[in-house]
Amino acid sequence: MAGQMETLHGHDWRVQVQVVGDSLDADGLLCDFHALETAIDRVLARFHSRTLNDVPPFDRTNPTAELVARHVADEVAGALPAGVRLGSVSIGEAPGCEAIYRPDMQVRA
């Protein structure tokens, strides 16, 4: 069921990225959170205080929370170190309104 199209409006979105892996390094870490934060910040910087409809790829597609989550997932996944996988990206646009994208989940029709 499709919702109603809304007029252009702003959001302060909360972005959470979950990473997963099969092993930890010698220091007991999966990955350096500072490096992960840098990768996330690099992806999100293009959108900060901007109209998403003006910024690629959302200048060509509807910037739903679901599509934003998938875009962040795709971009951050490419910056992860060997042995670390992206588990999920969560985009919260308002209390009770959250989209979670998990790249390894398959939707069955």
Residue frames as a rotation matrix with the C-alpha (Angstrom) as fourth column:
MET 1
0.584 0.812 0.000 0.00
0.812 -0.584 0.000 0.00
0.000 0.000 -1.000 0.00
ALA 2
-0.393 -0.727 0.564 1.46
0.725 -0.622 -0.296 3.33
0.565 0.293 0.771 -1.05
GLY 3
-0.167 0.260 -0.951 1.31
0.796 -0.534 -0.286 6.33
-0.582 -0.805 -0.118 1.23
GLN 4
0.862 0.488 0.139 0.36
0.491 -0.734 -0.469 9.83
-0.126 0.472 -0.872 0.24
MET 5
-0.084 -0.871 0.484 3.01
0.821 -0.336 -0.462 12.01
0.565 0.359 0.743 -1.36
GLU 6
0.486 0.171 -0.857 3.98
0.744 -0.596 0.303 14.80
-0.458 -0.785 -0.417 1.00
THR 7
0.937 -0.231 0.263 5.18
-0.053 -0.837 -0.545 18.28
0.346 0.496 -0.796 0.20
LEU 8
0.073 -0.994 -0.079 8.91
0.299 0.097 -0.949 18.90
0.951 0.045 0.305 0.46
HIS 9
0.876 0.193 0.442 9.91
-0.357 -0.356 0.864 18.88
0.324 -0.914 -0.243 4.13
GLY 10
-0.055 -0.996 0.065 12.98
-0.686 -0.009 -0.727 18.44
0.725 -0.084 -0.683 6.28
HIS 11
0.914 0.218 -0.343 14.17
0.078 0.733 0.676 15.78
0.399 -0.644 0.653 8.70
ASP 12
0.055 -0.894 0.444 16.93
-0.992 -0.101 -0.081 15.38
0.118 -0.436 -0.892 11.23
TRP 13
0.717 0.261 -0.646 17.73
-0.346 0.938 -0.005 11.76
0.605 0.227 0.763 10.53
ARG 14
0.300 -0.602 0.740 19.49
-0.788 0.280 0.548 9.39
-0.537 -0.748 -0.390 12.89
VAL 15
0.532 -0.225 -0.817 21.80
-0.601 0.579 -0.551 6.99
0.597 0.783 0.173 11.09
GLN 16
0.336 -0.443 0.831 23.08
-0.686 0.489 0.538 3.80
-0.646 -0.751 -0.140 12.69
VAL 17
0.317 -0.350 -0.882 25.50
-0.750 0.477 -0.458 1.42
0.581 0.806 -0.111 10.98
GLN 18
0.627 -0.119 0.770 26.08
-0.503 0.692 0.517 -2.13
-0.595 -0.712 0.374 12.21
VAL 19
0.074 -0.665 -0.743 29.13
-0.890 0.292 -0.350 -4.08
0.450 0.688 -0.570 11.12
VAL 20
0.828 0.198 0.524 29.70
-0.416 0.843 0.340 -7.81
-0.375 -0.500 0.781 11.53
GLY 21
0.077 -0.824 -0.561 32.60
-0.870 0.219 -0.441 -10.18
0.487 0.522 -0.700 11.17
ASP 22
0.741 0.195 -0.642 33.76
-0.057 0.972 0.229 -13.67
0.669 -0.133 0.732 11.99
SER 23
0.275 -0.716 -0.642 36.86
0.918 0.394 -0.046 -12.80
0.286 -0.576 0.766 14.01
LEU 24
0.990 -0.037 -0.136 38.51
0.027 -0.899 0.438 -10.11
-0.138 -0.437 -0.889 16.08
ASP 25
0.453 -0.890 0.049 42.02
-0.183 -0.146 -0.972 -8.75
0.873 0.431 -0.229 15.71
ALA 26
-0.247 -0.688 -0.683 44.83
0.569 0.467 -0.677 -9.20
0.784 -0.556 0.276 18.27
ASP 27
-0.948 -0.080 0.307 43.46
-0.157 -0.722 -0.674 -6.26
0.276 -0.687 0.672 20.29
GLY 28
-0.663 0.747 -0.045 39.97
0.586 0.482 -0.651 -7.77
-0.465 -0.458 -0.757 20.41
LEU 29
-0.295 0.522 -0.800 38.50
-0.419 -0.823 -0.383 -5.39
-0.859 0.222 0.462 17.83
LEU 30
0.338 0.466 0.818 36.35
0.654 0.509 -0.560 -6.11
-0.677 0.724 -0.133 14.81
CYS 31
0.105 -0.365 0.925 37.28
0.829 -0.482 -0.284 -2.77
0.550 0.797 0.251 13.26
ASP 32
-0.808 -0.446 -0.384 38.45
0.577 -0.730 -0.366 0.67
-0.117 -0.517 0.848 14.26
PHE 33
0.183 0.971 -0.151 35.32
0.916 -0.224 -0.332 2.70
-0.357 -0.078 -0.931 15.08
HIS 34
0.029 -0.225 -0.974 37.12
-0.038 -0.974 0.224 5.94
-0.999 0.031 -0.037 14.21
ALA 35
-0.926 -0.366 -0.089 37.75
-0.124 0.074 0.989 4.64
-0.356 0.928 -0.114 10.68
LEU 36
-0.492 0.831 0.260 34.13
0.870 0.464 0.164 3.50
0.016 0.307 -0.952 10.44
GLU 37
0.283 0.589 -0.757 32.91
0.607 -0.721 -0.334 6.89
-0.743 -0.365 -0.562 11.63
THR 38
-0.443 -0.531 -0.722 35.11
-0.259 -0.695 0.670 8.60
-0.858 0.484 0.171 9.04
ALA 39
-0.957 0.119 0.264 33.62
0.289 0.458 0.841 6.43
-0.021 0.881 -0.472 6.28
ILE 40
-0.068 0.993 -0.093 30.07
0.988 0.053 -0.147 7.17
-0.141 -0.102 -0.985 7.43
ASP 41
0.164 0.083 -0.983 30.79
0.275 -0.961 -0.035 10.91
-0.947 -0.265 -0.180 7.75
ARG 42
-0.812 -0.526 -0.253 32.24
-0.119 -0.276 0.954 10.94
-0.572 0.804 0.162 4.22
VAL 43
-0.691 0.635 0.346 29.01
0.690 0.436 0.578 9.46
0.216 0.638 -0.739 2.82
LEU 44
0.193 0.891 -0.411 26.69
0.968 -0.240 -0.066 11.70
-0.158 -0.385 -0.909 4.84
ALA 45
-0.432 -0.450 -0.782 28.62
0.420 -0.868 0.267 14.96
-0.798 -0.213 0.564 4.35
ARG 46
-0.951 0.060 0.302 27.17
0.273 -0.291 0.917 15.39
0.143 0.955 0.261 0.85
PHE 47
-0.186 0.982 0.019 23.66
0.656 0.110 0.747 15.45
0.731 0.151 -0.665 2.29
HIS 48
-0.350 0.004 -0.937 24.19
0.902 -0.267 -0.338 17.60
-0.252 -0.964 0.089 5.40
SER 49
-0.196 0.387 -0.901 21.90
0.178 -0.890 -0.420 20.67
-0.964 -0.243 0.106 5.40
ARG 50
-0.904 -0.071 -0.423 20.95
-0.398 -0.228 0.889 20.01
-0.159 0.971 0.178 1.78
THR 51
0.271 0.961 -0.050 17.75
-0.835 0.210 -0.508 19.12
-0.478 0.180 0.860 -0.01
LEU 52
-0.234 -0.416 0.879 18.19
-0.071 0.909 0.411 15.42
-0.970 0.034 -0.242 -0.78
ASN 53
0.642 0.582 0.499 16.30
0.454 0.235 -0.859 15.85
-0.618 0.778 -0.113 -4.05
ASP 54
0.883 -0.358 -0.304 19.20
-0.469 -0.725 -0.504 18.02
-0.040 0.588 -0.808 -5.26
VAL 55
-0.050 -0.962 0.268 22.01
-0.921 0.148 0.359 15.57
-0.385 -0.229 -0.894 -4.44
PRO 56
0.121 0.043 -0.992 22.86
-0.674 0.737 -0.051 12.46
0.729 0.674 0.118 -6.50
PRO 57
-0.960 0.213 0.180 21.57
0.264 0.488 0.832 9.81
0.090 0.846 -0.525 -6.55
PHE 58
-0.358 0.891 -0.281 18.39
0.741 0.088 -0.665 11.32
-0.568 -0.446 -0.692 -5.13
ASP 59
-0.465 0.197 -0.863 18.17
-0.505 -0.859 0.076 13.89
-0.727 0.472 0.499 -7.88
ARG 60
-0.651 0.191 -0.734 16.96
-0.653 0.353 0.671 10.92
0.387 0.916 -0.105 -9.98
THR 61
-0.359 0.516 -0.778 15.03
0.386 0.841 0.380 8.87
0.850 -0.164 -0.501 -7.42
ASN 62
0.558 0.696 0.452 12.73
-0.186 -0.427 0.885 9.42
0.809 -0.578 -0.109 -4.45
PRO 63
-0.511 -0.844 0.165 14.76
-0.342 0.024 -0.939 9.93
0.788 -0.536 -0.301 -1.24
THR 64
0.688 0.722 -0.068 12.77
-0.278 0.349 0.895 7.60
0.670 -0.597 0.441 0.98
ALA 65
0.387 -0.533 0.752 14.33
-0.881 0.025 0.472 6.52
-0.270 -0.845 -0.461 4.26
GLU 66
0.725 -0.064 0.686 14.59
0.078 0.997 0.010 3.02
-0.685 0.046 0.728 2.79
LEU 67
0.814 -0.424 0.396 16.52
0.464 0.064 -0.884 4.19
0.349 0.903 0.249 -0.27
VAL 68
0.527 -0.653 0.544 18.74
-0.682 -0.707 -0.186 6.45
0.506 -0.273 -0.818 1.82
ALA 69
0.512 -0.309 0.801 19.55
-0.594 0.547 0.590 3.48
-0.621 -0.778 0.096 4.08
ARG 70
0.794 -0.203 0.573 20.42
0.466 0.809 -0.359 1.33
-0.391 0.552 0.737 1.05
HIS 71
0.755 -0.531 0.384 22.61
0.054 -0.534 -0.844 4.07
0.653 0.658 -0.375 -0.41
VAL 72
0.434 -0.599 0.673 24.50
-0.896 -0.364 0.254 4.55
0.093 -0.713 -0.695 2.87
ALA 73
0.631 -0.158 0.760 24.91
-0.197 0.914 0.354 0.77
-0.750 -0.373 0.546 3.13
ASP 74
0.862 -0.279 0.423 26.31
0.505 0.408 -0.761 0.47
0.040 0.869 0.493 -0.38
GLU 75
0.614 -0.635 0.469 28.75
-0.262 -0.724 -0.638 3.35
0.745 0.269 -0.611 0.10
VAL 76
0.397 -0.463 0.792 29.98
-0.910 -0.089 0.404 2.37
-0.116 -0.882 -0.457 3.57
ALA 77
0.858 -0.032 0.513 30.34
-0.004 0.998 0.069 -1.32
-0.514 -0.061 0.855 2.63
GLY 78
0.798 -0.555 0.234 32.99
0.345 0.103 -0.933 -0.36
0.494 0.825 0.273 0.08
ALA 79
0.265 -0.708 0.655 35.09
-0.573 -0.662 -0.484 1.33
0.775 -0.247 -0.581 2.77
LEU 80
0.830 0.110 0.546 35.16
-0.538 0.413 0.735 -1.54
-0.145 -0.904 0.403 5.26
PRO 81
-0.219 -0.976 0.012 38.38
-0.958 0.217 0.185 -3.42
-0.183 0.029 -0.983 5.97
ALA 82
-0.338 0.002 -0.941 38.87
-0.471 0.865 0.171 -7.05
0.815 0.501 -0.291 4.95
GLY 83
-0.762 0.057 -0.645 36.90
0.424 0.797 -0.431 -9.48
0.490 -0.602 -0.631 7.07
VAL 84
-0.713 0.566 -0.413 34.28
0.140 -0.462 -0.876 -6.90
-0.687 -0.682 0.250 8.08
ARG 85
-0.663 0.588 0.463 30.82
0.635 0.114 0.764 -6.86
0.397 0.801 -0.448 6.51
LEU 86
-0.781 0.510 0.361 28.01
-0.567 -0.822 -0.064 -4.40
0.264 -0.254 0.930 6.72
GLY 87
-0.862 0.504 -0.048 25.20
0.463 0.745 -0.480 -5.89
-0.206 -0.436 -0.876 8.84
SER 88
0.176 0.958 0.228 22.62
0.982 -0.186 0.024 -3.13
0.065 0.220 -0.973 8.57
VAL 89
-0.941 -0.244 0.234 21.94
0.228 -0.969 -0.094 0.55
0.250 -0.036 0.968 8.21
SER 90
-0.069 0.917 -0.393 19.09
0.990 0.015 -0.138 2.12
-0.120 -0.398 -0.909 10.14
ILE 91
-0.832 -0.056 0.551 17.59
0.199 -0.959 0.203 5.49
0.517 0.278 0.809 9.23
GLY 92
-0.212 0.768 -0.605 15.29
0.948 0.011 -0.318 7.06
-0.238 -0.641 -0.730 11.81
GLU 93
-0.611 0.001 0.792 13.41
0.459 -0.814 0.356 10.07
0.645 0.581 0.496 10.53
ALA 94
-0.162 0.566 0.808 11.01
-0.731 -0.619 0.287 10.59
0.663 -0.544 0.514 13.45
PRO 95
-0.658 -0.038 0.752 10.06
-0.656 0.521 -0.547 8.76
-0.371 -0.853 -0.368 16.64
GLY 96
0.047 0.680 0.732 8.55
-0.139 0.730 -0.669 5.45
-0.989 -0.071 0.129 15.60
CYS 97
0.954 0.216 -0.208 9.58
-0.217 0.017 -0.976 5.90
-0.207 0.976 0.063 11.95
GLU 98
0.003 -0.990 0.139 12.65
-0.663 0.102 0.742 3.85
-0.749 -0.094 -0.656 11.13
ALA 99
0.882 0.131 -0.454 13.85
-0.444 0.558 -0.701 1.99
0.161 0.819 0.551 8.06
ILE 100
0.181 -0.832 0.525 16.43
-0.505 0.379 0.776 -0.76
-0.844 -0.405 -0.351 8.40
TYR 101
0.712 -0.065 -0.699 18.31
-0.655 0.297 -0.695 -2.04
0.253 0.953 0.169 5.36
ARG 102
0.231 -0.631 0.741 20.15
-0.385 0.640 0.665 -5.35
-0.894 -0.439 -0.095 5.63
PRO 103
-0.041 -0.279 -0.959 22.06
-0.989 -0.122 0.078 -6.13
-0.139 0.953 -0.271 2.44
ASP 104
-0.907 -0.399 -0.136 22.13
-0.416 0.901 0.127 -9.87
0.072 0.172 -0.983 3.09
MET 105
-0.420 0.833 0.360 18.38
-0.062 0.370 -0.927 -10.25
-0.905 -0.412 -0.104 3.59
GLN 106
-0.984 0.177 0.027 16.37
0.057 0.165 0.985 -11.62
0.170 0.970 -0.172 0.69
VAL 107
-0.430 0.903 0.011 12.73
-0.656 -0.304 -0.691 -10.57
-0.621 -0.304 0.723 0.34
ARG 108
-0.903 0.205 0.379 10.43
0.361 0.838 0.408 -13.31
-0.234 0.505 -0.831 -0.89
ALA 109
-0.734 0.665 -0.138 7.40
-0.638 -0.607 0.473 -12.43
0.231 0.436 0.870 -2.97
